[in-house]
Amino acid sequence: MIRNGIRRVFDLALRRRDRWEREVEDEITLHLALRAEQLAAAGMSADDARQEAVRRFGPLLESRTKMLDAAHHRETRMQRTEFLADARQDLAFALRTLGRQKAWTAITIATLALGIGATTAVFSVVSTMLLHPLPFPDASRIVYISQQPTSGNNTGVSVSIMPGASAIRDWMKSSRELEDMQATRTRQLDLKTTTGDPSSVRATAVLPTFAAFAGERPLLGRMFTDNDIRAGGHVVLLGEAFWRERLGSDKRVLGQIMTLGDSSYMVVGVMPASLRVGAAGTRPTDVWLPFDLRDDKMAGQVIARLRRGASKASAVHELDEISKRAPRVGASSVGDLPFRAVVTTPAEEVRFRDSLLLLTAAVGLVLLVACVNVAHLLLARSATRRREMAVRAALGAGSGRLFRQLLTESLLLSSAGAVVGTGAGWLGLRAMIALRPSSHDELKAAHLDATTVGLAIAVAVVSGLIFGVLGAMQSSRSSAHDTLKSGALSASAGRSHRRARAVLVVSEMALSAMLVVGAALVVRSLSSLQHTNLGFDPRGLYAIDLGGRARTLSPAARTLALDELAERIRQLPGVRAVTTARAAPGSRWFSVGRFEIEGEPPPPKTAMSFTDVLYVHTNYFSTMGISLREGAGFHDTTGSAREVIVNEGFARKHWKPGEAIGHRVRIADSDSINGSDSTPWWTIVGVANDAMTTGPLTESSAPFLYMAVDSSRRAQTILARAEGGAAALKAATDIGRQLGVGPIAIDGTEAFLSRSLSGPRFVTMIMSVFGALGLLLAAVGLFGVMSYTVTQQTREIGIRVALGASSARVVKSVLVRGAALAVTGAIVGLVIAGWGTKLIQTQLHGIERLDPVSFALGAIVLVGAALVACVVPARRALAVDPMTAIRAE
């Protein structure tokens, strides 16, 4: 049919041109003939008259071309005028037609708006975070470069190491796959204030060429220069937000001196807020410092731009080849330990990228359900309009005009859906930003951009064209004569229509089943996380960190302050226990180096091992509430006895039950990364229960070591268990001031755990909304099908009731038909969902991806909603009056 239509369009164009040429030829011939007659009447011979007429006419070919052009322009103007007039008529007729069916029109527009709105809201976030994470020129070629060990990772956790200045210099000198390479390093520095309490600022060190790399220029002053670095690099650029909020946009700031850490810097400029090294929404940089590539102790994050035509794989290969010639890693040499370059895009560095992809898949399913629903509604409507189309065709309307009319109505509906949906998407985006947890602050950068609006328009246009063409094809399949000859009701539905509706309903239910099962899995995963046994008691447990002033103290003074603070907190009323540790619950500390167990073959010299180690005080376990499964705990309070306690996961990995005590391990930490034969052995004196001290999102049975050490070496945090909540520790702040370490920070472990689950809780909430939305749309679609089916079967039902069919039997037939479609769609959807859950496996905690409860729950909810959607049509079937139904025909 489409091929015939295209042929007709080209044939029509050719016929029009032939007609113009014939008209022009006829006009020229007539003109010459009349002029020849005039000349002949004046006394010229017939031949002379024809020649004189041609001579007076002028250049024949040029005149013919001009006349053809004039005819073409005249025809084009007429076609344009005719098209606009027809379009106005079609639009006016479409408005009147849709206006007469207000409920149907409202449901169709609302369905499209829900799908487009949900897509717009989520795609706005995806566009900001994943598609345009950095506003740099040629952002699609921007990559981050880091390094990872190629072997020896015992924990399974991805460990990235920032390359050192020497490695960066080698890459810059030899790389041909990268056009530009920039080194950056972000850290917190203490800014000396007039009150004496240092405030923490976010400082990023960059090369002098970084502003040009990012396509930015200073708002005030100048960028760094190589001379600044050669002179010691004691210059600083302020971030725009810091300059406006902290300094009141004072332009006299240039030339002033700031004290950051232990050094003084002169302010030489102010950089715009759009300059950043991280993804959209990350905390802005307060101050910019020079990155000195001459300092081999410096290591940094590398940002580079791929050469045109280069790929990440080719860049990795080249960097690895360069590194093999001069193996340098991090800020210090690690000899011949094997490392590889890792090249990632800014989008791959987004923290919750997997959650965004999950939400994108979910919203895609919602959009598909909405489109199927609209297709279903239009299909049902086209069936009821077959008689109308037959009458219009019988009155002389061409197939093209009818096709255009249906297309106009479809595009009008989709355009209205796009407008309402874009508004709904904007509101949805505002709601997502307002409800975001603090751990997802990057979301506040999301906004409705031109790309997202273009997507909404594209969805509307494509769906309008598809639905319009499908409706026109359905209307064109029957002849006007047959339609008018058949009855009013029986003419509305054929077997093909019923099959098409059944396929659409099954598709809709299948898509909804996938959504509902996905939402159920995420909800049960969050529930599992919230009820996970952490292995320690977080109730009444608080982490106390020293204030900013402590950073200005010497290590010895800081240790004395920490011990004194812990002792005085222990004496506060309501405080039951106090201990010190390297980190608070929720933090993760790695020990990097060679790991070795006595009696087992030592790892090769070129291997690097990683394991989790936490340096704790001897009363750490009693304070945390972690019980020892084997052994009696540490015997020494200073760590000089070199005792270590392992968790069950560590003991289970290396020994049989009950055999871990007494074995010795040797681990070289980051201070002696290669290890040596002189690295001391540590004796295992206990096996502790598995505990999620690094957070509820980690594996509790991951191998873990607790090493007893004197607080003078490793401790940085005080852990206190207090009755009465944080009020019992209120006096600790004053004690911190008295000890000269500034106002200390107190954070409850329960509050921390709640914050750590805020991200999964947020994703679960949105997934639940999408699941409910898909379920609602599927129920509306099934309701529409059953309502339409009952309407089409009014005469049949009336006859069956007149012949003695019971009401229960009539209702049963309606419910069975709806249930059959729903169950078929649910089965198809559950099968597809079983495969699709592989994609979200990493997002699940505590449950399997084929969790039977989630699948059963999804099936029950879906079929239940479908049966509820069938109840109203079934009740309508009961209300059919046999006499009325038969007379209606």
RARASUL-V787155 format. One record per backbone hydrogen bond with DSSP energy under -1.0 kcal/mol. CO is the residue of the C=O (numbers start at 1). NH is the residue of the N-H. If there is no record, write none. Layout:
[[CO	NH] [CO	NH]]
//
This chain:
[[1	5] [2	6] [3	7] [4	8] [5	9] [6	10] [7	11] [8	12] [9	13] [10	14] [11	15] [12	16] [13	17] [14	18] [15	19] [16	20] [17	21] [18	22] [19	23] [20	24] [21	25] [22	26] [23	27] [24	28] [25	29] [26	30] [27	31] [28	32] [29	33] [30	34] [31	35] [32	36] [33	37] [34	38] [35	39] [36	40] [37	41] [38	42] [39	44] [40	43] [45	49] [46	50] [47	51] [48	52] [49	53] [50	54] [51	55] [52	56] [53	57] [54	58] [59	63] [60	64] [61	65] [62	66] [63	67] [64	68] [65	69] [66	70] [67	71] [68	72] [69	73] [70	74] [71	75] [72	76] [73	77] [74	78] [75	79] [76	80] [77	81] [78	82] [79	83] [80	84] [81	85] [82	86] [83	87] [84	88] [85	89] [86	90] [87	91] [88	92] [89	93] [90	94] [91	95] [92	96] [93	97] [94	98] [95	99] [96	100] [101	105] [102	106] [103	107] [104	108] [105	109] [106	110] [107	111] [108	112] [109	113] [110	114] [111	115] [112	116] [113	117] [114	118] [115	119] [116	120] [117	121] [118	122] [119	123] [120	124] [121	125] [122	126] [123	127] [124	128] [125	129] [126	130] [126	131] [127	132] [138	141] [139	142] [141	306] [143	304] [144	344] [145	302] [146	342] [147	161] [148	340] [152	154] [152	610] [161	147] [163	300] [164	168] [165	169] [166	170] [167	171] [168	172] [169	173] [170	174] [171	175] [177	307] [180	305] [182	303] [184	301] [185	205] [187	203] [189	201] [190	261] [191	199] [199	191] [201	189] [202	286] [202	287] [203	187] [204	289] [205	185] [206	291] [207	210] [209	213] [210	214] [211	216] [220	270] [225	229] [226	230] [227	231] [228	233] [229	232] [233	235] [234	266] [236	268] [237	288] [238	271] [239	243] [240	244] [241	245] [242	246] [243	249] [247	250] [250	253] [253	256] [256	267] [258	265] [259	192] [260	263] [263	260] [265	258] [266	236] [267	255] [268	222] [269	238] [270	219] [270	220] [271	240] [272	275] [279	282] [286	239] [287	204] [288	237] [289	206] [292	295] [295	298] [298	165] [301	184] [302	145] [303	182] [304	143] [305	179] [307	310] [311	315] [312	316] [313	317] [314	318] [315	319] [316	320] [317	321] [318	322] [319	323] [320	324] [321	325] [322	326] [334	337] [338	150] [340	148] [342	146] [344	144] [347	350] [350	353] [352	356] [353	357] [354	358] [355	359] [356	360] [357	361] [358	362] [359	363] [360	364] [361	365] [362	366] [363	367] [364	368] [365	369] [366	370] [367	371] [368	372] [369	373] [370	374] [371	375] [372	376] [373	377] [374	378] [375	379] [376	380] [377	381] [378	382] [379	383] [380	384] [381	385] [383	386] [385	389] [386	390] [387	391] [388	392] [389	393] [390	394] [391	395] [392	397] [393	396] [398	402] [399	403] [400	404] [401	405] [402	406] [403	407] [404	408] [405	409] [406	410] [407	411] [408	412] [409	413] [410	414] [411	415] [412	416] [413	417] [414	418] [415	419] [416	420] [417	421] [418	422] [419	423] [420	424] [421	425] [422	426] [423	427] [424	428] [425	429] [426	430] [427	431] [428	432] [429	433] [430	434] [431	435] [437	440] [440	443] [441	444] [442	445] [443	446] [449	453] [450	454] [451	455] [452	456] [453	457] [454	458] [455	459] [456	460] [457	461] [458	462] [459	463] [460	464] [461	465] [462	466] [463	467] [464	468] [465	469] [466	470] [467	471] [468	472] [469	473] [470	474] [471	475] [472	476] [479	483] [480	484] [481	485] [482	486] [489	492] [494	498] [495	499] [496	500] [497	501] [498	502] [499	503] [500	504] [501	505] [502	506] [503	507] [504	508] [505	509] [506	510] [507	511] [508	512] [509	513] [510	514] [511	515] [512	516] [513	517] [514	518] [515	519] [516	520] [517	521] [518	522] [519	523] [520	524] [521	525] [522	526] [523	527] [524	528] [525	529] [526	530] [527	531] [529	532] [534	692] [538	541] [540	722] [541	749] [542	720] [543	747] [544	718] [545	745] [547	550] [548	551] [549	552] [550	553] [554	558] [555	559] [556	560] [557	561] [558	562] [559	563] [560	564] [561	565] [562	566] [563	567] [564	568] [565	569] [566	570] [569	572] [572	575] [574	723] [577	721] [579	719] [580	617] [581	716] [581	717] [584	587] [589	613] [591	611] [593	609] [594	668] [596	666] [597	600] [604	607] [606	338] [609	593] [611	591] [612	705] [614	707] [615	582] [616	709] [617	620] [619	623] [620	624] [621	625] [621	626] [624	537] [627	689] [630	687] [638	710] [639	642] [642	683] [643	708] [644	685] [645	706] [646	688] [647	651] [648	652] [649	653] [650	654] [651	655] [656	659] [660	663] [663	684] [664	598] [665	682] [666	596] [669	672] [672	675] [676	679] [682	665] [683	644] [684	662] [686	646] [687	629] [687	630] [688	648] [691	693] [692	695] [693	586] [695	698] [699	702] [704	647] [705	614] [706	645] [707	616] [710	713] [710	714] [717	581] [718	544] [719	579] [720	542] [721	576] [721	577] [725	728] [726	729] [727	730] [729	732] [730	733] [731	735] [732	736] [733	737] [734	738] [735	739] [736	741] [737	740] [745	545] [747	543] [748	752] [749	753] [750	754] [751	755] [752	756] [753	757] [755	758] [757	761] [758	762] [759	763] [760	764] [761	765] [762	766] [763	767] [764	768] [765	769] [766	770] [767	771] [768	772] [769	773] [770	774] [771	775] [772	776] [773	777] [774	778] [775	779] [776	780] [777	781] [778	782] [779	783] [780	784] [781	785] [782	786] [783	787] [784	788] [785	789] [786	790] [787	791] [788	792] [789	793] [791	794] [793	797] [794	798] [795	799] [796	800] [797	801] [798	802] [799	803] [800	805] [801	804] [806	810] [807	811] [808	812] [809	813] [810	814] [811	815] [812	816] [813	817] [814	818] [815	819] [816	820] [817	821] [818	822] [819	823] [820	824] [821	825] [822	826] [823	827] [824	828] [825	829] [826	830] [827	831] [828	832] [829	833] [830	834] [831	835] [832	836] [833	837] [835	838] [836	839] [840	843] [841	844] [848	851] [851	855] [852	856] [853	857] [854	858] [855	859] [856	860] [857	861] [858	862] [859	863] [860	864] [861	865] [862	866] [863	867] [864	868] [865	869] [870	874] [871	875] [872	876] [873	877] [874	878] [875	879] [877	880] [881	885] [882	886] [883	887] [884	888]]
//
